[in-house]
């Protein structure tokens, strides 16, 4: 039954139960990722009823053009967000790297789940099994539609050629295996693991070879900011370390005004209560680049339990939250709680502000060294291709 924007049904005891509708892309990987989120929610809230709704996005439809050439900032998210806006779904599961750093008004990322391996992986043509990129024959063709990957690998492996390849994981692997067009393709290690295809990984690329995309390896749950009950429900899925790393990365990208049309890469690590953020920009051919690292404290010894191991009973204590009055006008609430689209009120707001500033400061440092010029030329050359 429908009642306003929500969907309900009566259980065997006649009780009216709300159905939580989850939107997702239709690809096999997207469905696996969405099912994993749904399973976690069911484990935490055994009484809820979930319905998964698959959709096709612009990025899924346009398969004959490189992503960097399409020029749409929300290739894999727009249709899902439209359904969220029309109250056809209550939450949406995304790969975080697909989400723009600025979300449409009224939407927020209510959960960022624990990050899977964020690095890039090499999948080799069967005839090149057990090889690595450095020993592939001269002029071997490597498939990737990522300007970020191509720029870094051209720099590291000048003997290789790089060619666009589109499609979901299944499609790209089929193109690799059934033809001789590519010696290897580059994919996210996280997606291969989630698909159960780890045996296809021939090489995991190190940060020295290929730093990863902002948010790569993390899943995000996007919700309507006004739905405080849904926001509260999904908030328990947040992984604090992943949240802090991804806020820093997204702030870095946002300040650079980057996206899939320019080669921007990051690497983050939390060690000894310090968040280290390395960021880089590249020319399309990798010959010109800027790279630097900055760090900030994310916690001190007295705060360890408060931030990462705070008991659920403490979540209502103002000292552990941003103390947001959910009865306020939602647009004002958003201003106080969101950092580059992420709402995580149960993680120290002071620490979130610190890592967001880290991303901005690192971007400003690279901009002061000429990053804007490198990215402007990269955009122009990409548009002219």
C-alpha positions as CSV (number, residue, x, y, z in Angstrom):
1,X,0.0,0.0,0.0
2,X,1.1,3.6,-0.7
3,X,0.7,6.4,1.8
4,X,2.2,9.7,0.6
5,X,5.8,9.2,-0.3
6,X,6.2,6.0,1.5
7,X,5.3,2.3,0.9
8,X,3.8,0.0,3.6
9,X,2.4,-3.5,3.9
10,X,0.6,-5.5,6.6
11,X,2.5,-8.4,8.1
12,X,0.9,-11.7,9.1
13,X,-0.2,-10.2,12.4
14,X,-1.9,-7.3,10.7
15,X,0.8,-4.8,11.7
16,X,1.5,-2.1,9.2
17,X,5.2,-2.1,8.3
18,X,7.1,0.4,6.2
19,X,9.0,-0.9,3.3
20,X,12.5,0.6,2.8
21,X,13.2,0.8,-0.9
22,X,16.9,0.7,-2.0
23,X,17.8,2.1,-5.4
24,X,20.8,0.6,-7.4
25,X,22.3,0.3,-10.8
26,X,21.4,-2.9,-12.6
27,X,24.9,-4.2,-13.2
28,X,26.0,-7.4,-11.4
29,X,28.6,-5.5,-9.4
30,X,26.2,-2.8,-8.3
31,X,23.7,-5.4,-7.2
32,X,26.3,-7.3,-5.3
33,X,27.3,-4.1,-3.5
34,X,23.7,-3.2,-2.8
35,X,22.9,-6.7,-1.5
36,X,25.9,-6.4,0.9
37,X,24.5,-3.1,2.3
38,X,21.0,-4.6,2.5
39,X,22.3,-7.7,4.4
40,X,24.1,-5.4,6.9
41,X,20.9,-3.4,7.5
42,X,18.8,-6.6,7.9
43,X,21.4,-7.9,10.4
44,X,21.2,-4.7,12.4
45,X,17.4,-4.2,12.1
46,X,15.8,-7.7,11.7
47,X,12.3,-6.3,11.6
48,X,12.7,-4.0,8.6
49,X,11.4,-4.9,5.2
50,X,13.6,-4.1,2.2
51,X,12.9,-3.8,-1.5
52,X,15.7,-3.4,-4.0
53,X,14.9,-1.5,-7.2
54,X,17.3,-1.6,-10.1
55,X,17.8,1.3,-12.6
56,X,19.8,2.0,-15.7
57,X,21.9,5.2,-15.6
58,X,23.4,7.5,-18.3
59,X,26.8,5.9,-17.8
60,X,25.3,2.5,-18.4
61,X,23.7,3.5,-21.6
62,X,26.5,5.3,-23.4
63,X,29.1,2.6,-24.0
64,X,30.8,3.9,-27.2
65,X,32.3,7.1,-25.7
66,X,35.0,7.5,-23.1
67,X,33.7,8.7,-19.7
68,X,36.0,11.6,-19.8
69,X,34.4,12.8,-23.1
70,X,30.8,12.7,-22.0
71,X,31.1,15.7,-19.7
72,X,28.3,14.7,-17.4
73,X,29.3,15.0,-13.7
74,X,26.7,12.4,-12.5
75,X,27.0,9.7,-15.1
76,X,26.2,6.9,-12.7
77,X,24.1,8.7,-10.2
78,X,21.6,11.1,-11.8
79,X,18.8,8.6,-12.5
80,X,19.1,7.2,-9.0
81,X,18.9,10.6,-7.5
82,X,15.9,11.5,-9.6
83,X,14.1,8.4,-8.1
84,X,15.2,9.5,-4.6
85,X,13.8,13.0,-5.3
86,X,10.5,11.6,-6.5
87,X,10.2,9.4,-3.3
88,X,10.3,6.2,-5.5
89,X,13.2,4.9,-3.3
90,X,14.3,5.8,0.2
91,X,18.1,5.3,-0.1
92,X,20.6,4.6,-2.9
93,X,23.8,2.6,-2.9
94,X,26.7,4.0,-4.9
95,X,30.4,3.4,-5.4
96,X,31.6,6.5,-3.6
97,X,34.0,7.4,-6.5
98,X,31.0,7.8,-8.8
99,X,29.5,10.5,-6.6
100,X,30.3,14.2,-7.4
101,X,31.8,16.2,-4.5
102,X,28.8,18.5,-4.5
103,X,25.5,16.7,-4.2
104,X,22.1,18.1,-5.2
105,X,20.4,20.2,-2.6
106,X,18.4,18.0,-0.2
107,X,20.6,14.9,-0.6
108,X,23.4,13.7,1.7
109,X,25.7,10.7,2.0
110,X,24.3,9.0,5.2
111,X,26.9,6.2,5.3
112,X,30.4,5.5,4.0
113,X,31.1,1.8,4.6
114,X,34.5,0.3,5.4
115,X,36.8,0.6,2.4
116,X,37.8,-2.4,0.4
117,X,41.3,-2.4,-1.2
118,X,41.4,1.0,-3.0
119,X,44.2,0.2,-5.4
120,X,44.1,-0.5,-9.1
121,X,44.6,-4.0,-10.4
122,X,46.0,-5.4,-13.7
123,X,44.0,-8.2,-15.4
124,X,46.0,-9.9,-18.1
125,X,45.0,-11.5,-21.3
126,X,45.3,-15.3,-20.8
127,X,48.3,-15.5,-23.2
128,X,50.2,-13.1,-20.9
129,X,49.4,-14.9,-17.7
130,X,51.9,-14.5,-14.9
131,X,53.5,-11.4,-16.5
132,X,53.5,-7.9,-15.1
133,X,53.3,-4.5,-16.9
134,X,57.0,-4.0,-17.0
135,X,57.7,-7.2,-19.0
136,X,54.8,-7.0,-21.5
137,X,56.1,-6.7,-25.1
138,X,56.7,-3.3,-26.6
139,X,53.6,-1.5,-27.8
140,X,51.3,-3.8,-25.9
141,X,47.8,-2.2,-25.6
142,X,46.4,-1.7,-22.1
143,X,42.6,-1.0,-21.8
144,X,41.4,1.8,-19.5
145,X,39.0,4.7,-19.9
146,X,40.5,6.4,-16.8
147,X,42.6,9.5,-17.6
148,X,44.0,9.1,-14.1
149,X,45.3,5.6,-14.7
150,X,46.5,6.2,-18.2
151,X,48.5,9.4,-17.2
152,X,50.3,7.6,-14.4
153,X,51.0,4.4,-16.2
154,X,52.2,6.2,-19.4
155,X,54.8,7.9,-17.2
156,X,55.8,4.6,-15.5
157,X,55.6,2.3,-18.5
158,X,56.4,4.3,-21.7
159,X,56.7,1.1,-23.7
160,X,53.0,0.5,-23.4
161,X,50.0,2.0,-25.3
162,X,46.7,2.8,-23.7
163,X,43.3,2.6,-25.3
164,X,39.7,3.3,-24.1
165,X,37.6,0.4,-23.0
166,X,34.0,0.7,-21.7
167,X,31.3,-1.5,-20.3
168,X,30.7,-3.1,-16.9
169,X,33.2,-5.5,-15.5
170,X,31.7,-8.5,-17.2
171,X,31.8,-6.8,-20.6
172,X,35.4,-5.6,-20.2
173,X,36.7,-9.0,-19.2
174,X,34.9,-10.5,-22.1
175,X,36.5,-8.0,-24.5
176,X,39.9,-8.8,-23.0
177,X,39.6,-12.6,-23.1
178,X,37.8,-13.1,-26.4
179,X,39.9,-10.8,-28.6
180,X,43.5,-9.9,-29.1
181,X,42.8,-6.1,-28.8
182,X,44.3,-5.8,-25.3
183,X,47.2,-7.3,-23.6
184,X,45.7,-6.3,-20.2
185,X,43.1,-4.0,-18.7
186,X,43.2,-2.0,-15.5
187,X,40.3,-2.3,-13.1
188,X,39.6,-1.4,-9.4
189,X,40.8,-4.3,-7.2
190,X,37.7,-3.7,-5.0
191,X,35.2,-4.5,-7.7
192,X,37.1,-7.7,-8.7
193,X,37.1,-8.9,-5.1
194,X,33.4,-8.2,-4.7
195,X,32.7,-10.1,-7.8
196,X,34.7,-13.1,-6.6
197,X,37.2,-12.7,-9.4
198,X,40.4,-12.2,-7.3
199,X,42.0,-15.0,-9.3
200,X,42.1,-12.8,-12.3
201,X,44.3,-10.2,-10.6
202,X,47.7,-10.4,-12.2
203,X,49.2,-7.4,-10.4
204,X,48.1,-4.9,-7.7
205,X,49.5,-1.5,-8.6
206,X,51.4,0.4,-5.9
207,X,50.9,4.1,-5.1
208,X,54.2,4.7,-6.9
209,X,52.7,3.2,-10.1
210,X,49.1,4.4,-9.8
211,X,47.5,6.3,-7.0
212,X,43.8,5.7,-6.9
213,X,40.6,7.7,-7.5
214,X,39.0,9.8,-4.8
215,X,36.7,7.5,-2.8
216,X,37.8,4.3,-4.7
217,X,36.9,1.1,-2.9
218,X,34.3,2.6,-0.6
219,X,30.5,2.3,-0.8
220,X,28.2,5.2,-0.1
221,X,24.5,5.3,0.9
222,X,22.8,8.4,-0.3
223,X,19.5,9.6,1.3
224,X,17.2,12.5,1.5
225,X,18.6,14.8,4.1
226,X,15.1,15.5,5.5
227,X,14.5,11.8,6.3
228,X,16.1,11.8,9.7
229,X,14.8,8.4,10.5
230,X,16.5,6.9,7.4
231,X,19.6,8.9,8.1
232,X,19.8,7.6,11.6
233,X,19.2,4.1,10.5
234,X,22.0,4.0,7.9
235,X,24.4,6.0,10.0
236,X,25.5,2.9,12.0
237,X,27.1,1.7,8.7
238,X,29.7,4.4,8.8
239,X,33.3,3.3,9.1
240,X,35.0,6.2,10.9
241,X,38.5,5.8,9.4
242,X,37.0,5.5,5.9
243,X,34.8,8.5,6.5
244,X,37.8,10.7,7.5
245,X,40.0,9.5,4.6
246,X,37.2,10.1,2.0
247,X,36.3,13.5,3.4
248,X,39.9,14.6,3.0
249,X,40.0,13.1,-0.6
250,X,36.7,14.6,-1.6
251,X,37.7,18.0,-0.2
252,X,41.0,17.9,-2.2
253,X,39.1,17.0,-5.5
254,X,36.4,19.7,-4.9
255,X,38.9,22.4,-4.3
256,X,40.7,21.4,-7.5
257,X,37.4,21.4,-9.4
258,X,38.4,18.0,-10.7
259,X,36.4,15.1,-12.0
260,X,36.7,12.3,-14.5
261,X,37.8,14.7,-17.3
262,X,41.1,15.5,-15.6
263,X,43.8,13.2,-14.1
264,X,43.6,13.7,-10.3
265,X,44.8,10.9,-8.0
266,X,45.1,10.4,-4.2
267,X,46.5,8.1,-1.5
268,X,45.5,8.3,2.1
269,X,46.7,6.4,5.2
270,X,46.0,6.6,8.9
271,X,49.1,5.9,11.0
272,X,49.8,6.8,14.7
273,X,46.8,9.0,14.9
274,X,47.8,11.0,11.8
275,X,45.9,11.1,8.5
276,X,48.4,11.4,5.6
277,X,46.9,12.6,2.3
278,X,49.0,12.5,-0.9
279,X,47.4,14.1,-3.9
280,X,48.6,14.6,-7.5
281,X,47.6,16.1,-10.8
282,X,48.9,15.0,-14.1
283,X,49.0,16.0,-17.8
284,X,47.2,13.6,-20.1
285,X,50.5,12.0,-21.2
286,X,51.9,11.9,-17.6
287,X,54.9,14.0,-18.6
288,X,53.9,16.9,-16.3
289,X,52.8,16.4,-12.8
290,X,52.6,17.9,-9.3
291,X,52.4,15.7,-6.2
292,X,52.7,16.4,-2.5
293,X,51.7,15.1,0.9
294,X,50.3,16.7,4.0
295,X,49.1,15.3,7.3
296,X,46.8,16.2,10.2
297,X,46.1,14.7,13.6
298,X,42.8,12.8,13.6
299,X,42.8,11.8,17.2
300,X,44.9,11.8,20.4
301,X,45.3,9.1,22.9
302,X,42.5,10.3,25.1
303,X,40.1,10.4,22.2
304,X,40.7,7.0,20.8
305,X,37.7,5.4,22.6
306,X,35.5,8.5,22.0
307,X,36.0,8.5,18.2
308,X,36.5,4.9,17.1
309,X,35.1,2.8,19.9
310,X,32.3,5.0,21.4
311,X,29.5,2.8,22.8
312,X,26.1,3.1,21.3
313,X,24.8,4.5,24.5
314,X,27.1,7.5,24.1
315,X,25.7,8.5,20.7
316,X,23.1,10.8,22.4
317,X,25.8,12.6,24.4
318,X,26.5,16.0,22.8
319,X,30.2,15.7,23.4
320,X,30.4,12.9,20.8
321,X,28.2,14.5,18.2
322,X,27.7,17.8,16.4
323,X,24.6,18.4,18.6
324,X,22.3,19.0,15.7
325,X,18.7,19.9,16.4
326,X,16.8,17.8,13.9
327,X,13.8,19.9,14.3
328,X,15.5,22.8,12.6
329,X,14.9,23.7,8.9
330,X,16.7,20.9,7.1
331,X,18.7,23.3,4.8
332,X,20.3,24.8,7.9
333,X,21.0,21.4,9.4
334,X,22.8,20.4,6.2
335,X,25.1,23.4,6.5
336,X,26.3,22.3,9.9
337,X,26.5,18.6,9.4
338,X,27.7,17.9,5.8
339,X,31.3,17.8,4.8
340,X,31.7,17.5,1.0
341,X,28.3,15.8,1.0
342,X,28.9,13.4,3.9
343,X,26.8,13.5,7.1
344,X,28.4,11.7,10.0
345,X,27.1,13.3,13.2
346,X,28.4,10.5,15.4
347,X,32.0,11.1,14.5
348,X,33.8,14.1,16.0
349,X,32.9,17.2,14.1
350,X,36.2,18.8,15.0
351,X,38.1,16.0,13.5
352,X,35.9,16.0,10.3
353,X,36.6,19.8,10.0
354,X,40.3,19.1,10.4
355,X,40.5,16.4,7.6
356,X,38.3,18.5,5.3
357,X,40.8,21.4,5.8
358,X,43.6,19.0,5.1
359,X,42.2,18.3,1.6
360,X,41.6,22.0,0.9
361,X,45.1,22.9,2.1
362,X,46.8,20.3,0.0
363,X,44.8,21.4,-3.1
364,X,45.8,25.0,-2.4
365,X,49.4,24.0,-2.2
366,X,49.3,22.2,-5.6
367,X,47.4,25.2,-7.1
368,X,50.1,27.5,-5.9
369,X,52.6,25.4,-7.7
370,X,50.7,25.4,-11.0
371,X,48.1,22.6,-10.8
372,X,45.4,24.8,-12.4
373,X,47.5,25.2,-15.5
374,X,48.2,21.5,-15.8
375,X,44.5,20.6,-15.3
376,X,43.3,23.3,-17.7
377,X,45.6,22.0,-20.5
378,X,44.5,18.5,-19.7
379,X,40.8,19.5,-20.1
380,X,41.5,21.3,-23.4
381,X,43.4,18.4,-24.9
382,X,40.8,15.9,-23.7
383,X,38.0,18.0,-25.2
384,X,39.9,18.2,-28.5
385,X,40.4,14.5,-28.8
